Amino acid sequence: MESPGFDPQYLVTLANTRMPFGRYAGSLLIDLPEAYVVWFSHQGWPEGEVGELLASLYVVKENGLESLLRPLVRRPA
């Protein structure tokens, strides 16, 4: 049973979005070091979708759930 308002596609987006700026530009968000994501949690999330995804990723990493997202990563053809 699906939770009201939950979009499973969001997890696919989280698993496949790349960091658009900074030291880790081009890296999948899921591959960002935990310390970098924690830094954002203290400094403030970027504006827009990237900030929302990083905040979600923080919860995933904080709870050791990256293994649930790994199967959703699309491999380059």
N, CA and C atoms as an extended XYZ file, in Angstrom:
231
Properties=species:S:1:pos:R:3:atomname:S:1:resname:S:1:resid:I:1 pbc="F F F"
N         0.835       -1.175        0.000 N   MET     1
C         0.000        0.000        0.000 CA  MET     1
C         0.886        1.246        0.000 C   MET     1
N         0.613        2.153       -0.867 N   GLU     2
C         1.400        3.370       -1.032 CA  GLU     2
C         0.894        4.463       -0.089 C   GLU     2
N         1.841        5.188        0.513 N   SER     3
C         1.470        6.307        1.382 CA  SER     3
C         0.865        7.422        0.554 C   SER     3
N        -0.132        8.106        1.076 N   PRO     4
C        -0.707        9.227        0.334 CA  PRO     4
C         0.350       10.300        0.109 C   PRO     4
N         0.460       10.763       -1.115 N   GLY     5
C         1.400       11.819       -1.436 CA  GLY     5
C         2.820       11.354       -1.691 C   GLY     5
N         3.122       10.067       -1.538 N   PHE     6
C         4.471        9.573       -1.786 CA  PHE     6
C         4.616        9.171       -3.246 C   PHE     6
N         5.653        9.679       -3.890 N   ASP     7
C         5.934        9.373       -5.284 CA  ASP     7
C         7.184        8.492       -5.353 C   ASP     7
N         7.040        7.207       -5.685 N   PRO     8
C         8.199        6.312       -5.763 CA  PRO     8
C         9.261        6.813       -6.746 C   PRO     8
N         8.843        7.590       -7.741 N   GLN     9
C         9.804        8.138       -8.704 CA  GLN     9
C        10.812        9.056       -8.011 C   GLN     9
N        10.439        9.620       -6.880 N   TYR    10
C        11.339       10.501       -6.134 CA  TYR    10
C        12.617        9.760       -5.742 C   TYR    10
N        12.491        8.494       -5.339 N   LEU    11
C        13.673        7.708       -4.977 CA  LEU    11
C        14.575        7.466       -6.169 C   LEU    11
N        13.972        7.243       -7.338 N   VAL    12
C        14.761        7.072       -8.568 CA  VAL    12
C        15.493        8.369       -8.880 C   VAL    12
N        14.805        9.492       -8.729 N   THR    13
C        15.437       10.795       -8.957 CA  THR    13
C        16.580       11.001       -7.972 C   THR    13
N        16.361       10.681       -6.712 N   LEU    14
C        17.396       10.824       -5.697 CA  LEU    14
C        18.618        9.970       -6.025 C   LEU    14
N        18.389        8.768       -6.500 N   ALA    15
C        19.487        7.855       -6.818 CA  ALA    15
C        20.272        8.275       -8.057 C   ALA    15
N        19.671        9.072       -8.945 N   ASN    16
C        20.298        9.360      -10.241 CA  ASN    16
C        20.662       10.825      -10.478 C   ASN    16
N        20.398       11.687       -9.519 N   THR    17
C        20.735       13.095       -9.692 CA  THR    17
C        22.209       13.315       -9.398 C   THR    17
N        22.826       14.148      -10.210 N   ARG    18
C        24.243       14.480      -10.045 CA  ARG    18
C        24.386       15.842       -9.382 C   ARG    18
N        25.430       15.985       -8.613 N   MET    19
C        25.733       17.252       -7.952 CA  MET    19
C        26.077       18.284       -9.023 C   MET    19
N        25.353       19.400       -9.066 N   PRO    20
C        25.550       20.356      -10.152 CA  PRO    20
C        26.666       21.378       -9.922 C   PRO    20
N        27.257       21.417       -8.734 N   PHE    21
C        28.255       22.448       -8.454 CA  PHE    21
C        29.214       21.969       -7.367 C   PHE    21
N        30.253       22.747       -7.163 N   GLY    22
C        31.167       22.497       -6.053 CA  GLY    22
C        32.196       21.423       -6.304 C   GLY    22
N        32.836       21.059       -5.240 N   ARG    23
C        33.938       20.097       -5.275 CA  ARG    23
C        33.545       18.773       -5.927 C   ARG    23
N        32.323       18.353       -5.726 N   TYR    24
C        31.869       17.053       -6.227 CA  TYR    24
C        30.933       17.177       -7.429 C   TYR    24
N        31.044       18.281       -8.157 N   ALA    25
C        30.208       18.488       -9.350 CA  ALA    25
C        30.326       17.287      -10.279 C   ALA    25
N        29.186       16.787      -10.734 N   GLY    26
C        29.146       15.642      -11.644 CA  GLY    26
C        28.999       14.303      -10.948 C   GLY    26
N        29.227       14.255       -9.650 N   SER    27
C        29.073       13.005       -8.893 CA  SER    27
C        27.600       12.765       -8.588 C   SER    27
N        27.210       11.503       -8.556 N   LEU    28
C        25.865       11.179       -8.102 CA  LEU    28
C        25.730       11.615       -6.656 C   LEU    28
N        24.570       12.151       -6.300 N   LEU    29
C        24.356       12.572       -4.922 CA  LEU    29
C        24.603       11.416       -3.959 C   LEU    29
N        24.164       10.235       -4.323 N   ILE    30
C        24.316        9.067       -3.457 CA  ILE    30
C        25.787        8.758       -3.182 C   ILE    30
N        26.690        9.204       -4.069 N   ASP    31
C        28.122        8.961       -3.904 CA  ASP    31
C        28.838       10.060       -3.122 C   ASP    31
N        28.133       11.110       -2.743 N   LEU    32
C        28.765       12.175       -1.974 CA  LEU    32
C        29.195       11.640       -0.610 C   LEU    32
N        30.358       12.082       -0.133 N   PRO    33
C        30.771       11.655        1.206 CA  PRO    33
C        29.758       12.135        2.261 C   PRO    33
N        29.537       11.308        3.240 N   GLU    34
C        28.574       11.647        4.283 CA  GLU    34
C        28.945       12.970        4.961 C   GLU    34
N        30.233       13.198        5.176 N   ALA    35
C        30.672       14.428        5.839 CA  ALA    35
C        30.264       15.672        5.039 C   ALA    35
N        30.268       15.575        3.721 N   TYR    36
C        29.872       16.695        2.859 CA  TYR    36
C        28.375       16.986        3.007 C   TYR    36
N        27.595       15.936        3.061 N   VAL    37
C        26.143       16.085        3.227 CA  VAL    37
C        25.833       16.631        4.620 C   VAL    37
N        26.554       16.162        5.619 N   VAL    38
C        26.374       16.673        6.981 CA  VAL    38
C        26.743       18.159        7.028 C   VAL    38
N        27.802       18.552        6.317 N   TRP    39
C        28.204       19.955        6.262 CA  TRP    39
C        27.048       20.817        5.764 C   TRP    39
N        26.403       20.369        4.691 N   PHE    40
C        25.241       21.107        4.179 CA  PHE    40
C        24.140       21.201        5.235 C   PHE    40
N        23.942       20.141        5.995 N   SER    41
C        22.880       20.151        7.006 CA  SER    41
C        23.136       21.236        8.049 C   SER    41
N        24.399       21.551        8.296 N   HIS    42
C        24.746       22.597        9.267 CA  HIS    42
C        24.780       23.983        8.632 C   HIS    42
N        25.210       24.069        7.374 N   GLN    43
C        25.368       25.350        6.692 CA  GLN    43
C        24.073       25.848        6.060 C   GLN    43
N        23.197       24.924        5.739 N   GLY    44
C        21.949       25.250        5.049 CA  GLY    44
C        21.929       24.592        3.680 C   GLY    44
N        20.763       24.105        3.311 N   TRP    45
C        20.596       23.408        2.030 CA  TRP    45
C        20.534       24.427        0.902 C   TRP    45
N        21.053       24.065       -0.277 N   PRO    46
C        20.901       24.950       -1.429 CA  PRO    46
C        19.419       25.134       -1.767 C   PRO    46
N        19.123       26.169       -2.502 N   GLU    47
C        17.745       26.439       -2.940 CA  GLU    47
C        17.288       25.382       -3.943 C   GLU    47
N        15.997       25.169       -4.005 N   GLY    48
C        15.387       24.359       -5.055 CA  GLY    48
C        15.487       22.862       -4.863 C   GLY    48
N        15.344       22.169       -5.994 N   GLU    49
C        15.285       20.708       -5.977 CA  GLU    49
C        16.550       20.072       -5.427 C   GLU    49
N        17.704       20.625       -5.767 N   VAL    50
C        18.956       20.037       -5.276 CA  VAL    50
C        18.991       20.076       -3.751 C   VAL    50
N        18.568       21.166       -3.169 N   GLY    51
C        18.525       21.265       -1.713 CA  GLY    51
C        17.577       20.257       -1.098 C   GLY    51
N        16.426       20.086       -1.717 N   GLU    52
C        15.457       19.103       -1.219 CA  GLU    52
C        16.024       17.691       -1.312 C   GLU    52
N        16.684       17.401       -2.424 N   LEU    53
C        17.269       16.070       -2.596 CA  LEU    53
C        18.406       15.836       -1.603 C   LEU    53
N        19.243       16.854       -1.381 N   LEU    54
C        20.330       16.705       -0.412 CA  LEU    54
C        19.785       16.499        0.997 C   LEU    54
N        18.712       17.189        1.347 N   ALA    55
C        18.098       17.000        2.663 CA  ALA    55
C        17.563       15.574        2.803 C   ALA    55
N        16.975       15.049        1.744 N   SER    56
C        16.492       13.662        1.771 CA  SER    56
C        17.663       12.693        1.865 C   SER    56
N        18.715       12.986        1.113 N   LEU    57
C        19.903       12.140        1.145 CA  LEU    57
C        20.521       12.110        2.538 C   LEU    57
N        20.484       13.237        3.219 N   TYR    58
C        20.999       13.303        4.586 CA  TYR    58
C        20.284       12.275        5.469 C   TYR    58
N        18.983       12.209        5.358 N   VAL    59
C        18.204       11.248        6.159 CA  VAL    59
C        18.575        9.825        5.762 C   VAL    59
N        18.732        9.578        4.466 N   VAL    60
C        19.103        8.245        3.988 CA  VAL    60
C        20.462        7.843        4.557 C   VAL    60
N        21.451        8.732        4.417 N   LYS    61
C        22.803        8.413        4.892 CA  LYS    61
C        22.850        8.311        6.416 C   LYS    61
N        22.145        9.188        7.094 N   GLU    62
C        22.120        9.187        8.554 CA  GLU    62
C        21.616        7.845        9.101 C   GLU    62
N        20.724        7.218        8.349 N   ASN    63
C        20.133        5.949        8.779 CA  ASN    63
C        20.743        4.726        8.098 C   ASN    63
N        21.823        4.945        7.336 N   GLY    64
C        22.524        3.827        6.695 CA  GLY    64
C        21.703        3.107        5.647 C   GLY    64
N        20.888        3.853        4.889 N   LEU    65
C        19.972        3.226        3.931 CA  LEU    65
C        20.396        3.363        2.477 C   LEU    65
N        21.663        3.738        2.228 N   GLU    66
C        22.114        3.901        0.839 CA  GLU    66
C        21.900        2.638        0.012 C   GLU    66
N        22.001        1.489        0.645 N   SER    67
C        21.852        0.227       -0.086 CA  SER    67
C        20.454        0.081       -0.696 C   SER    67
N        19.475        0.797       -0.165 N   LEU    68
C        18.133        0.756       -0.752 CA  LEU    68
C        18.055        1.572       -2.045 C   LEU    68
N        18.917        2.575       -2.177 N   LEU    69
C        18.911        3.404       -3.383 CA  LEU    69
C        19.814        2.859       -4.481 C   LEU    69
N        20.874        2.141       -4.115 N   ARG    70
C        21.843        1.671       -5.111 CA  ARG    70
C        21.208        0.899       -6.274 C   ARG    70
N        20.252        0.006       -6.043 N   PRO    71
C        19.656       -0.707       -7.173 CA  PRO    71
C        18.889        0.193       -8.142 C   PRO    71
N        18.581        1.414       -7.729 N   LEU    72
C        17.816        2.330       -8.566 CA  LEU    72
C        18.704        3.177       -9.481 C   LEU    72
N        20.029        3.112       -9.278 N   VAL    73
C        20.953        3.889      -10.097 CA  VAL    73
C        20.980        3.311      -11.508 C   VAL    73
N        20.746        4.204      -12.468 N   ARG    74
C        20.798        3.798      -13.886 CA  ARG    74
C        22.252        3.740      -14.316 C   ARG    74
N        22.635        2.658      -14.896 N   ARG    75
C        24.008        2.502      -15.380 CA  ARG    75
C        24.106        3.074      -16.789 C   ARG    75
N        25.231        3.766      -17.094 N   PRO    76
C        25.406        4.297      -18.456 CA  PRO    76
C        25.382        3.183      -19.488 C   PRO    76
N        24.795        3.486      -20.638 N   ALA    77
C        24.678        2.474      -21.701 CA  ALA    77
C        26.000        2.291      -22.430 C   ALA    77
